[in-house]
């Protein structure tokens, strides 16, 4: 990454911990937030890791996020859970909800947990992967704090980037982990383009006047994204439909606030959706994992359209990044370092990253 500094996972962990402590987040919730953000940074999902912390600081200062410590169970059955996130960051309530769904699914086969009154929860794949690491199939979806996706034929945003994550355990292979926004790209990709002073591809976003733009700053300022597909001719109505599905499950099933109804003041009330399914209720675990390995191996071994580009399955690029960054460190753009330094100063936290 051009114009960046590489830091170790341990150093980045220290920086996150220092900021969260300065913000007054309880230790157990801070630990969950750190794991969720490091999941993203280690896997090259740079838009959902430490890069979010300056924005979290702004939201805290504006009273849009609480400082944690107020989670509570709203309703519960052997197969369901509704959790109130307490208005703080979504990493801790998201982790608690998915771990509860995993425990329930082990008992009854399948379980669903929802979270209301929450904040940004980072990378959706982190929560689905928690299930896969426990030997279960996991799904996670979330709404967002502000409108971004412009429905097909629409003029302005009505949904957040509304991601869907789906993870399946394998045997000798890492889990299959699909983690995708229902917009053509996530807003964070626009933010990273701004941080790295790069244009964005045409078809990703509109400017404030609704015109397609390649100007990263104009795109990030407008936050008007195309649905997955980009245009009606290329299937944007499908991305629009998927974004609506995520909203219905994450917001309306959970009892959270639709982003277009948020008035811009007070705590965010974002909703999340989690599902865990235990394959052992359907067939032998060993046979299931062997079949997933066969699927993954067959996909990777298929004939290539380009001899230099192997066929990948969901999760392969992120796993390659995790291996490389665990060994070599995590690149942080210098513009982000400057933002983090100011965020630490504002919070009275130690700045441990060096430029």
C-alpha positions in Angstrom: 0.0 0.0 0.0 1.5 3.3 -1.1 2.4 5.9 1.6 1.7 3.7 4.6 3.3 2.4 7.7 3.3 -1.3 8.6 2.5 -2.2 12.2 2.3 -5.6 14.0 -0.9 -7.1 15.2 0.2 -6.7 18.8 0.9 -3.0 18.3 -2.5 -2.4 16.6 -4.2 -4.3 19.4 -2.5 -2.0 22.0 -3.7 1.0 20.1 -7.3 -0.2 19.9 -7.3 -1.1 23.6 -5.9 2.3 24.6 -8.6 4.2 22.7 -11.5 2.0 23.9 -10.3 2.3 27.5 -10.1 6.1 27.1 -13.7 6.0 25.8 -14.8 4.2 28.9 -15.8 0.9 27.3 -16.0 -2.1 29.7 -13.1 -4.5 29.4 -15.1 -7.5 28.1 -16.9 -5.4 25.5 -13.6 -3.8 24.5 -12.1 -7.2 24.0 -14.9 -8.2 21.6 -14.6 -5.0 19.7 -10.8 -5.5 19.3 -11.2 -9.1 18.0 -13.8 -7.9 15.5 -11.7 -5.1 14.2 -8.5 -7.2 14.0 -10.4 -9.8 12.1 -11.0 -7.2 9.5 -7.5 -5.7 9.5 -5.7 -9.0 9.3 -7.8 -10.1 6.4 -7.4 -7.0 4.3 -10.9 -5.7 5.0 -9.3 -2.4 5.9 -12.5 -0.4 5.8 -13.9 -2.2 8.8 -11.0 -2.3 11.2 -8.9 0.4 12.9 -9.9 2.8 10.0 -13.3 3.1 11.7 -12.0 4.4 15.0 -11.8 8.1 14.1 -15.4 7.9 13.0 -16.4 6.0 16.2 -14.8 8.9 18.1 -16.9 11.4 16.1 -20.1 9.4 16.8 -19.3 9.2 20.5 -18.7 13.0 20.7 -22.0 13.6 18.9 -24.0 11.4 21.2 -24.8 8.8 18.5 -23.0 6.0 20.3 -23.0 4.9 23.9 -19.9 3.8 25.8 -21.1 0.2 26.5 -22.2 -1.6 29.5 -26.0 -1.5 28.8 -26.7 -4.7 26.9 -29.7 -6.7 28.0 -31.8 -9.7 26.9 -35.3 -8.6 25.6 -36.7 -12.0 24.8 -35.5 -15.6 24.6 -36.6 -19.1 23.8 -34.6 -22.3 23.2 -34.1 -21.3 19.5 -34.3 -17.5 19.6 -32.8 -14.5 21.3 -33.6 -10.8 21.1 -30.8 -8.6 22.5 -30.8 -4.9 23.2 -27.3 -3.6 22.3 -27.5 -0.7 24.7 -26.7 1.9 22.1 -23.0 1.2 22.0 -20.7 -0.3 19.3 -22.2 -3.4 17.8 -19.1 -5.7 18.1 -19.9 -6.9 21.6 -23.7 -7.4 21.3 -23.1 -9.0 17.9 -20.6 -11.5 19.3 -22.9 -12.2 22.3 -25.8 -12.8 20.0 -23.9 -15.1 17.6 -22.4 -17.1 20.5 -25.9 -17.6 21.9 -27.2 -18.7 18.6 -24.4 -21.2 18.3 -25.1 -22.6 21.8 -28.8 -22.9 21.0 -28.3 -24.5 17.6 -26.1 -27.2 19.2 -29.1 -28.0 21.4 -32.0 -27.7 18.9 -30.4 -27.7 15.4 -31.0 -24.1 14.3 -31.2 -20.8 16.1 -31.7 -17.2 15.3 -30.6 -14.1 17.3 -31.4 -10.5 16.6 -29.9 -7.3 18.1 -31.6 -3.9 18.3 -30.4 -0.5 19.6 -26.9 -1.2 18.4 -24.1 0.6 16.5 -21.7 -0.4 13.7 -20.6 -4.0 14.2 -17.7 -4.2 11.7 -17.2 -7.0 9.2 -20.2 -9.3 8.9 -17.9 -12.2 8.1 -16.5 -12.1 11.6 -19.8 -13.3 13.1 -20.5 -16.0 10.5 -16.9 -17.2 11.0 -17.5 -17.6 14.7 -20.1 -20.3 13.8 -17.9 -22.0 11.3 -15.1 -22.2 13.7 -17.5 -23.9 16.1 -18.4 -26.4 13.4 -21.7 -24.8 12.5 -23.0 -23.0 9.5 -23.4 -19.3 10.2 -25.1 -16.3 8.7 -25.0 -12.7 9.7 -26.6 -9.5 8.3 -26.8 -6.0 9.5 -28.4 -2.7 8.7 -26.4 0.6 8.8 -26.6 4.0 10.4 -27.2 6.0 7.2 -28.7 5.5 3.8 -26.3 4.6 1.0 -27.8 2.2 -1.5 -29.9 3.9 -4.2 -32.7 1.5 -5.2 -32.9 0.7 -8.9 -34.8 3.6 -10.7 -34.5 5.6 -7.4 -32.9 9.0 -6.8 -31.4 8.7 -3.3 -30.2 6.1 -0.8 -32.8 4.1 1.2 -30.6 1.3 2.7 -27.2 1.1 4.2 -24.6 -1.2 2.5 -26.6 -4.0 4.2 -24.0 -6.9 4.1 -24.6 -10.6 4.0 -22.1 -13.1 5.5 -22.3 -16.9 5.2 -19.7 -19.3 6.5 -19.5 -23.1 6.3 -16.9 -25.3 8.1 -14.8 -27.6 6.0 -12.3 -30.4 6.9 -8.7 -29.8 5.9 -9.6 -26.5 4.2 -10.3 -23.2 5.9 -14.1 -22.4 6.2 -15.9 -21.1 3.2 -16.7 -17.5 4.1 -18.8 -15.3 1.9 -18.9 -11.7 3.1 -20.5 -9.2 0.7 -22.2 -5.8 0.7 -25.4 -5.6 -1.2 -24.1 -2.4 -2.8 -21.6 -2.8 -5.7 -18.9 -1.8 -3.1 -18.9 -0.9 0.6 -18.8 2.7 1.6 -15.5 1.9 3.3 -13.9 1.3 -0.1 -14.7 4.9 -1.0 -13.2 6.0 2.3 -10.0 4.0 1.6 -9.8 5.5 -1.9 -9.9 8.9 -0.2 -7.3 7.9 2.3 -5.0 6.7 -0.5 -5.8 9.5 -2.9 -7.1 7.2 -5.6 -10.1 7.5 -8.0 -13.0 5.0 -7.8 -14.1 2.9 -10.8 -17.1 4.2 -12.7 -20.3 2.4 -11.7 -19.5 2.2 -8.0 -21.3 5.4 -6.9 -23.1 8.7 -7.7 -22.2 12.2 -6.7 -24.5 14.5 -4.8 -26.4 15.3 -8.1 -27.0 11.6 -8.8 -24.4 11.4 -11.6 -21.9 8.5 -11.9 -18.6 9.7 -10.6 -15.0 8.5 -10.3 -14.0 11.2 -7.9 -13.5 9.4 -4.5 -14.0 12.5 -2.4 -17.3 13.4 -4.2 -18.5 9.8 -4.0 -17.6 9.5 -0.3 -19.2 12.8 0.5 -22.5 11.9 -1.3 -22.5 8.2 0.0 -24.9 7.3 -2.8 -24.0 3.8 -3.9 -25.3 1.6 -6.7 -27.0 -1.7 -5.7 -25.0 -4.8 -6.4 -24.9 -5.1 -10.2 -24.5 -1.4 -10.8 -27.3 -0.9 -13.4 -30.6 -2.4 -14.3 -29.1 -4.0 -17.4 -26.5 -5.7 -15.2 -28.9 -6.8 -12.5 -29.0 -4.0 -10.0 -32.6 -5.0 -9.2 -31.1 -8.2 -7.6 -28.8 -6.2 -5.4 -31.7 -3.9 -4.5 -33.8 -6.9 -3.5 -31.0 -8.4 -1.4 -30.5 -5.1 0.4 -34.3 -5.0 1.2 -34.1 -8.6 2.5 -31.3 -7.7 4.9 -33.2 -4.6 6.1 -36.4 -6.7 6.8 -34.4 -9.3 8.8 -32.0 -7.0 10.6 -34.2 -4.0 11.2 -37.9 -4.9 11.2 -37.5 -8.4 12.7 -35.2 -7.1 15.4 -37.4 -4.1 16.2 -34.7 -1.5 15.3 -35.0 1.8 13.4 -34.9 1.9 9.6 -32.1 4.2 8.5 -34.4 6.5 6.6 -36.4 7.1 9.8 -33.3 8.0 11.9 -33.5 11.7 12.5 -29.7 12.3 12.8 -29.6 12.9 16.5 -29.5 10.6 19.5 -28.2 7.1 19.7 -28.2 4.9 16.6 -30.7 2.1 16.7 -29.1 -0.3 14.2 -30.3 -3.9 13.9 -28.4 -7.2 13.3 -29.4 -10.7 12.4 -27.6 -13.9 13.2 -28.4 -17.6 12.3 -26.5 -20.7 13.3 -27.3 -24.2 11.9 -25.7 -27.4 13.2 -25.0 -29.8 10.3 -25.0 -32.8 12.7 -28.8 -32.6 12.9 -28.8 -33.4 9.2 -26.0 -35.9 8.6 -22.6 -37.1 9.8 -20.3 -34.2 10.6 -17.3 -36.0 9.0 -19.2 -36.7 5.8 -20.5 -33.1 5.6 -17.0 -31.6 6.1 -15.6 -34.1 3.5 -18.2 -33.0 1.0 -17.4 -29.3 1.6 -13.7 -30.1 1.1 -14.6 -31.9 -2.2 -16.6 -28.8 -3.3 -13.8 -26.4 -2.5 -11.1 -28.5 -4.1 -13.1 -29.1 -7.2 -13.8 -25.4 -7.6 -10.2 -24.5 -7.2 -9.1 -27.2 -9.7 -11.4 -26.3 -12.5 -9.9 -25.1 -15.8 -8.9 -21.5 -15.7 -10.0 -18.8 -18.1 -6.6 -17.1 -17.5 -3.6 -19.4 -16.7 -2.2 -16.8 -14.3 -5.4 -16.4 -12.3 -6.5 -19.4 -10.2 -10.2 -20.0 -9.5 -10.9 -19.0 -5.9 -13.7 -19.7 -3.4 -15.2 -17.3 -1.0 -12.7 -16.5 1.8 -9.5 -17.4 -0.2 -8.3 -13.8 -0.6 -8.9 -12.9 3.0 -7.2 -16.1 4.2 -4.1 -15.3 2.1 -4.1 -11.8 3.6 -4.4 -13.1 7.1 -1.4 -15.4 6.6 0.7 -12.6 5.1 -0.3 -9.9 7.6 0.1 -12.1 10.6 3.7 -12.6 9.4 4.6 -9.2 7.9 2.3 -6.7 9.7 -0.7 -4.6 8.8 -0.3 -1.5 6.5 -1.8 1.7 7.8 -2.1 4.7 5.4 -0.3 7.7 6.8 -3.5 9.8 6.4 -5.2 7.3 8.7 -2.3 7.5 11.2 -2.8 11.3 11.4 -6.5 10.8 12.0 -5.8 8.2 14.7 -3.3 10.4 16.4 -5.9 13.2 16.6 -8.5 10.8 17.8 -6.2 9.6 20.6 -5.4 13.2 21.6 -9.1 14.1 21.7 -9.8 11.0 23.9 -6.7 11.4 26.1 -5.5 8.0 25.0 -1.8 7.0 24.4 -0.9 7.0 20.7 1.3 3.9 20.2 1.5 3.8 16.4 4.6 5.4 14.9 4.8 7.2 11.6 
